[in-house]
Amino acid sequence: MPVSRASRAAISMACAALLLATSACGSDQPEEATTNTQVRLYGTDGNMQNSYAAELKGRADLLNGMKGTIPLVQLPESFKERLRTVDPKLTDYLYSAESYDAVVISSLAAQLAGTTQPTEIAKQIVGVTNGGQRCEDAATCLRLARTGQDIEYRGVTLTRAGFTDAGEPATASYATLHFDHERINDGKTEFVGAGDESGASTKTPPPGRKQRDGKSGGPLVLGGLLPKTGDLALAYPPIAAGVALALQDVNAAGGVLGKPVTWIDGDDGTNPAIAKATVASHVQKGVHVIIGAAASGISRAVLPDVVAAGRVLFSPSNTDAGLTTIDDKGLYFRTAPSDILQGRALADVIMRDGPHKVAIVARKDSYGEGLQENVRAELERAGLGGDRVKLLSYELPADAQAPPVDFSAVAKQVKDDGADAVLIIGFGESLKVITALDDAGVQLQH
């Protein structure tokens, strides 16, 4: 049975106040007895995926018992089935719905703008999700938009409220996932809402333009800036499937401005240099809206180039809280929620297990360190003092040819400090945190 947020908070505070003395709150071993400490593993959206287990191959059993949070709505089975028609091998759905909605919202904004001019599309994006005639599928929304009707799109991820003035969701849904038998156990998944509907924008967008036959400004050209390669490549299949399904739905409904939407593929490589080259190529090819990047740090790196070129950058998976206030000239949007919201959800999951000491291991970039700090603040607010939360970070390899990160020192520090909970904030490279802990003799609790 799902536990209410208020109940969870009460449990968390009780556990902290009692120093976790009972088995319901955590280990009943005194804090000083660290030699045989069992460590619980926690993860985030970058590593709570079935494909993460597949990468561990013969050591996938190390994940059993790991739990964590990801931004995820309770996807209808019909939507999952449709995604599998695009990619029959799909095993994860992380950010598939967010990528679907990013494409649909971009298409609706262009239709209402009556032009493919990126700056005009940008002016309609927030308004598409707030205050007009409610519609819940691409075909219906496009039909209304062609008449110039102001619309309020409620899609797969935008169910409770639309975008804020900053161009991001006012509300979000998080799933608490559990690894059992080397894969995510869907039967244990819980969904928790976050955010506030009152944060949605109330600004009136420019009036929509009626489509006139024979005077189309199309085609709308979208370009991918997605992690086909690099540390986030594990997340590419569901994101790509969401994009492909949205394009299929939009074009089946007549496209935008009387023409099919065009898609130009592109890799962000989870690498600033690769992403910048892709952006330059998209600008040269006339892309109007760039869907991506996947990683927050990559979007930070390319946003000045995108803004200088007068294009729209629309990410389905950026969560760095700092992106809310970044200077984007009104050209950056995201369907993924800010990590301020995920920090609360993660801290809630961790505190329910009543930890004595928590180590937070994060990649050294805006996503990793930003979420790390958000979780730390929430843990402290829940009763864990600063001396009981250890922040550890690691430098990322400069490029694919650089040696992989050596996590042995991190694992030793976790063991020496006697942490009984380890939160890992990273992408594919963070697999080696888990194997390093095991190699160091840390007893992972299953």
N, C-alpha and C positions, 0 to 999 in steps of 0.2 A: 504494500500500500504506500503511495507517495506520502511523504511527510511534509506538513505545511512549513513555510519559511519561518513563521514565528516559533513553531515547535523546534525546528532545527536550531534556531538561535538560542532557545532556552537550554537545549541539550548541550550546545557548545559552551555556553557560559557556565553551566553546572559542572561540566567536565573540567574546565579550566580552574574553577574555584576549588574543587576538591582535589586538585593535583592529580586527577585521573586515577583515583585509587581503586576503582572497580573495573571488572572486566567489561562492563557495558560501555565504559568510557575509553578504555585502552588497556595497555599492559599493566599488571599489578606489581611489576618489578620496580624497586626504588630507582630514582634517576641516576644514582651513582653506579649502578650495576650495568655497565655498558658493554662488557665483553661478549655477552650472548644476546645483545639486542637484535630483535627482528625488525626489519625495515619494511615499511609499506611504500609502494611505488605509486606515484600519481603522475598524470600526464595532461597535456593540453591538446588543442586542435591540431597541432603539428605532428602528434604521434599517437593519438587514440584512433587508430585505423587498423582494419584487418590486414592491409598491405604492410603495415609496420611489423606485424608478427611474421609475415612471409619472408621479410628481409632477414630476420634472425635465424631462419632455417633450423638447424639442429638444436638451437638454444631458445627456441620460441617459448618453451615452457617457463622461462624466466618471467614472462609477462603475466602469468596466471596470478590473479589477485590484484593486478594493477587497475586503478580506476582514475577517472579524470573527467573533464568537461570539454564540450565543444559547442560552438554556436550551431544549433540545430533545432528546427521545428519538427513536430511529429508528422513526418511525411506520409501522405496517403499512399497506400500500397499501389493504387492505380498510377500514381506519379512515378514510383520506383519501377513499375512494370514498363512504363513508357520510356524511362531512361535506359532500361535494359534492351529495348528494341534498337536503341542507338549503339549501345555497347553491351553485348551479351555477357561479357566477362566482368562486368562491374560488380565489385564486392563492397564498396564503400560509397557513401552518398554525401560526404562532407563538402559543403559549399556548392553542391549541384543545384540546389534550389536558389541560392543566392546568385549564381551565374545565370540561371534561367531568368530570374527577375531583372537582372542588370540589362540583359539584351532586350527584354520586352519593354521595360521602362524607357530605354534609349529610343526604341522604335516608336513608342507612343509619343514621346516628346518631339521627335522629328516630324511626325504626322501633324501634331497640333501646331508646331511652329510653321508648317507649310514650306519648309526649306531644309536643306542639309547643311546649312551654315552652322558650324559647331557652337558658336557663341549664342545663337538663337535657340538651338536645341537645349543648351545648358539652362537657359532661362525658364524652360518648361519642365525640367526634370523633377524638381521638388513639388511643383503644382500638380503634376500627374498623379501623385500619391496622396493628395489632400483636397478635401473640400468640394469636389464636384459630384457628378453622377457616378455612383458606385458600380464597378464592373469587376468581374473576377476571372476573366480569361482573355487571351490575346484577341480572339476574333470579335468578341463583343466590344471590347475597349477600342479596337481599331475602327469598328463601324461607327461608334459614337464620335471618335476623334475626327473622322473624315467629314463630319457635319459641323465641326468647330466646337462641339460640346465639351465643356470642362468636365474632366473625369477624375475619379478617385480609384486608382488601381489597387485592388486587393488580390495579391497573387499567392504564391506558395509561401513566401517568408513574411510578407507584409499583411498580417492578419488583424492586428489590433490597432495599429496606427501607422501613419505615413512617415515621411522624412522630416527631420528638423530643418531649420534654416541653413544649417551647415551641410546639408545634403547627405545625411546618414539616418539610419533607423532610430526612431524615438523609443521604440520598444524592441525587445528581443526574446528569444527562447533559447535556453541552454539544455543540453542533454547530459546527464551523468551516465557515463559508460563504464562497463566492467569487462575485463578480460577473464574468460574462463576457458579452459581447454584450448588455449592458444588462439582464441578469436573472441570478438566482441559478443557478449551474451545479450541478445536483444531483449530477453525476458526480464533482465534486471534494469533496463534503461528507464530512467526517470526524467521528466521534463519540468523545467522550472522557468517561469516567466520573469523578466526583468525590465527595468525602464518604466517610463511614465508617459501615458498618452498625451498629457498636457504639454509635452515637449515638442509635439508635432507643429510644423509651421502653419501659420494662419495667413501668410502673405498671399495676395492675389496674383497669380501669374498673368503674363500678357494674354489677351484674348486669343483663342484658338482660331485658326484659319480654315475655312471650308476648302476641301479639295476640289479643284476644277479639272474636269476631264480634259486630257490633251495638253495640260499646262503643268505637268509634274516637274519638280525639281530634283527628282531621284536620279540614280539610285543612292540610297543611304549605304555608305561603306563602313563596316565595322572591322576593326583589326584586333587580333589576339595578342596579348602580352602575358602569356601563361607559362607555367613551369613544365615545359616539355622535358627539360633536363635540369640538373642541379639538385640541391638538397631538398627541394619541395616537389620533386618529380613524383613522389608517391601520391600527392594530392591531385595530380593532373587528370587522371581518368574521370572522376566524377565532375570536375569543373568543366572539362571538355564536353562531357555528355550533356550537361545542363545547357551549355551554349548551343550545341547542335540541335537539341530538342526545341529550344526557343526559336531558333532560326526557322526550323521546320514549321512550327505553329504560326509564326508571323507571316511567312511566305505562303502558307496554305490559306491564310485569311486574306490574301490579296496584296501582301507586302506593304511597303510604305511609300506614300506619294505616287501610287500607281505602278510601282516597280518592285521586283524582288530585292530584298536586302542582300547585299554582297558581303561575304566574309573573306578576309585575308588572314591566314594563319600567321602566328608569330610566337617566338620563344623568349621568355625573360631569363631563362637559364639560372634563376635564383642568383643572378650575378649582375651588378650594375653595368659593366661594360657590354655584356651581351644585350641587356635590356635597352641600353641607350642606342645601340646599333639597330635594334628592331624598331624603336620609335622613329629613328631617322628614316628608315626604310618605309614605314607606314606613312609618314608625312609626305615623302616623295611620291608615294602611290595614291595619295588623295584620300587617305582614311579620315573619316570625320570623328568617330568615337573609338577610343582604344579601350578594350575590355581587359583589365588587369591594372597593375601587376598583381601577382599572387601574394608576395611578401610585402609587408609594410615598408621595410627598408628599401626595397627596390622601387616602390612607388615614390618614396622620398627622393631617391636619386634621380629619377627620370622626370619628375613633375616640372622642374624648371624648363626642361626641353619641350615638354608638352604644352606648357603655358605660352612659351615663346612662339610656338608654332600655331597657337590659337586653336588647339584641339581639346576634346573632352577626354579625361581619364576617369574610367568608371570601374572600380575594383569590386569583385565579388567576395574578397577574402581578407582585405586589410583590416586589422583590429587595433593597431597602435593608437592609443588615446590622443597622442599629440597631433595626429592628422586632423583632428576636429578643428583646430585653430591655425593650421598651416596656411601660408599665403598662396592661394591657388587661383586668384582672380575669378572665382566662381566657376571653375572648370573641373573640379575634382569631386567625385561622388563615390559612395560605397553602399552596398547592400549588407555588408557584415557589420555587426555592432562593435562599439568601442570596448577595449579591454577593461575599462573602468567597470563595466557590467560583468565581464567574465571574471575579474579579480574577486568580486563578491561571491560568485557562484563557486569558484575553486576553493576559496577559504572555507566556505560552508561545508563542502565535501570533506575537506581535510579535518576540520574541527569535529565533525561527527565521529571520527575514529579516535579522538582524544589523544593527540600526540604530546610527547614530552618535549622533543626538539625537532625542528623542521629545517631541512636543508633545501634551498631552492637553487637548482642548477639551471642557468639560462645562457643562451647564446648571446654574445655581446653585440647586439644591434638594437634598433629602436623597438622592435617587437619583443624580443627576449627581456631586455632590461626594463622596458615599460611595464610589461605584465608582471615581472618579478616584483617591482616596487608596488604595484597595485595589490598583489596578493599579500605582500609583507604588511602593508598598511591595514588590510582587512583582518589578517591574523592578529595583529596587535590590538585592533579594535575589539576582537573577540576574546581577548584575554591572554594571548601569548606575548610575554614581554620580549624586548629586543634581544636579550641574551639567550633566548630560546629559538630564535630564527636566524639561520646562517645563510647569507647570500653569496653564491659562488657563480662566476661567469667564465666563459671561455671564448677565446679569439677564434674567428672563423678563418679557414684557409683562404689565402689570397686568390687562388684559382684552382681549377681542377687538377693541375699538375703539382700543386703543393702537397706536402705530406699530410695525411689525415690528422685530426686532433687526437692527442694522447690524453686520455682521461684518467690515467692511473693516479696522478696527484690529487685530482678531485675525489676519486674513490677513497683514497687514503685519508683525506681530510674528513670525509663523511664518517668513516669508520672511527677515526680517532676522536671526533667530536661526540660520538655516541648518538647521532641522530636516529630517530626511529621512524621518520617520515622523510621521503625525498620526492620533491616535485621537479619534474624535468620539463623545461620549456625550450623546445627546439624542433628541428625538422628531422630529416632522415639521418643526419649525422649523429643525433642524440641516441641512436641505438647503442652506440659504443659506451655511453654512460652506464647502461644497464649491464653490459658484459664486463665492463671495468669493475663495477661494484661486486659482481660475482667473482671475478678473478682475485679481488682483494680480500675475499673471505667474508664479505658482508652477507648476512643471512636475510634473504628476501622473503617476506611473509607472503605465503600463498593462500 
